[in-house]
């Protein structure tokens, strides 16, 4: 097995693990997988930089952050807080 194949399998495992963990945001997959794909040779640094610096990625990260805030707001509405 080549290093790129091992990196691809490891990246798949990390991708599924991050998506299965509800406390981690989905866009976190890219930040965790970037060093793995560079060090194993699956992608070069320029390819990873192109993905992480794209405006689509930034838009996805912003949407995920706001949807997480909305979900937290629904889980803990302001009326549920105890006022002193």
C-alpha positions, 0 to 999 in steps of 0.5 A, spaced: 500 500 500 502 506 498 502 512 502 497 516 498 492 510 499 494 510 507 492 517 507 486 517 503 483 511 508 485 515 514 482 521 511 476 518 510 476 515 517 477 522 520 471 525 515 466 520 518 469 521 525 468 528 525 461 528 522 459 523 527 461 527 533 455 532 534 460 537 538 464 538 532 462 543 526 462 540 519 467 545 516 472 542 521 473 536 517 477 540 512 482 543 518 483 536 520 484 533 514 489 538 511 495 536 514 493 528 513 493 529 505 499 534 505 504 529 509 501 523 506 502 526 499 495 525 497 495 532 495 500 538 495 500 544 499 498 548 493 491 544 492 490 544 500 491 552 500 486 553 494 481 549 497 482 553 504 482 559 501 476 559 496 470 563 498 466 557 497 469 554 503 469 561 507 461 561 506 460 554 508 464 556 514 460 562 516 453 558 514 455 552 519 457 557 524 450 561 524 446 554 523 450 552 530 448 558 533 440 557 531 440 550 533 443 552 540 438 558 541 432 553 539 435 548 544 436 553 550 431 559 549 431 565 553 425 563 557 429 557 559 434 561 563 433 563 570 432 570 572 435 573 578 
